[in-house]
Amino acid sequence: MANTTLSIARIVDNNWCVPLTESVYLYGYLMPAIALFIFGLTFNPIALYYFATSLNFRRSTYSYYFSAIAVVDLLRLAVWCLFFLLDFKIFKLNFHSFECPTQIFTESVTSSISAWLTVLLTVERCLVIYKPLQTINDTRRKRTLVVIICVIFVSCTANSLVLEPGFYVKRELSYTIVCHYEQPSKSNGTSYKQNSLFNANTKRTYLLITVIFRVVIPFVLLLTANIILFLSVRKTRQQSLKLTPTLLTRHGHHRQITPMIFFSSCILLLTVSPRYLLQFYLNFQQKRPSCFLIHFASHLLKTLELSNYSFNVFVSIVSGKHGRHELFNMLLCRSISTQKLRINNGSKFVALTTPQSLGSSKSLYQQRFNYRIDEINNPTKKPLLLIRHHTNRKHHLINNHYRYQ
């Protein structure tokens, strides 16, 4: 009798939050998720248009990476909307048996692609700043396209095993979004092992590998790459007096692109990883988890994850003064040829493309070319032209060709 009373008390203790689940689902997940969906559906296409038309980002490796991340974010939001409509039976589709595996697959693929593209974007920036002379713009563009395609293919392949029939079969309750393994009974356990490629241990091992691939490795690389990035930026600033402005601006303004990558990395680290770590914990927990983790945390963390797909790229753009200025001019339909962009070497605004700037650029290129020929023919001659150009660098307008390469 005492044991029965104790078990009933434990059940009541574990189910204390069940009456509050509907309220948490409505105000902590559903309403914020709809607002995030509308925001992401509005501003991710604006970000795509910005990277396609920006004079500083157009046809650059950064635009390829950010555009790919924006497309993945749009796809993730569209998948969320589809399953949202399925949950409310607005789409009358016979989708029940395959619903949970498909949802887990699409969420895992989009999150892994977004994480790895952010990692590669940060690594690309480190290479450009740390070893600028070893990176050629045309080669980087081709390499970027190949890398993006490879990331998409590897992510789809690595997460495809969750589509195996019997891997996931149900959700916890009507208001939760946690998919669980199929738990076969002893009577049909033999037939289950014959029809499925996975047993319980195989599923645990596979999910452990995918979580490491999707969460642990990308985030460790992000932290490492950001540390290297800021050390490289600091070193570049200390050596700025010894380098020509052309060398400093040829591979991008670190004061403008570095905050974009930093904010994108921080948003990804803080919003995506908690939900998948919770999902990993719930699937591997032997005892019944607490009521808070099942009924509250799953909703709140999924809302946090959706905020990444809604805000990531847009916040990265507006994190810098130059990006905000150019984006607002674009939204206000101002002429791009009359925009005033802030040069990183000074506080004044200069026109992007004028006949005078084009003439100065051509003259500057001819001087550098003549100096290079003279240096080859006379290796012992002092680089007077380089010194003169460094001394008078404030009087030369920098051509847009040397920005964000």
Buried (B, 14 or more C-beta within 10 A) or exposed (E): EEEEEEEEEEEEEBEEBEEEBEEBBEEBBBEBBBBBBEBBBEBBEBBBBBBEEBBBBEEBBBBBBBBBBBBBBBBBBBBBBBBBEBBEEEEEEEEEEEBBBBBBBBBBBBBBBBBBBBBBBBBBBBBBBBEBEEBEBEEBBEBBEEBBEEBBEBBBEBBEBBEBBBBBBBBBEEBBBBBBBBEBEEEEEEEBEEEBEBEEEEBBEBBBEBBEBBBBBBBEBBEBBBEBBBEBBEEBEEEEEEEBBBBBBBBBBBBBBBBBBBBBBBBBBEBBBBBBBBBBEBBEEEEEBBBBBBBBBBBBBBBBBBBBBBBBBBBBBBBBEBBEBBBEBBEEEEEBEEBEBBBBBEEEEEEBBEEEBEEBBEEBEEBBEEBEEBBEEEEEEEEEBBEEBBEEBEEBBBBBEBBBB
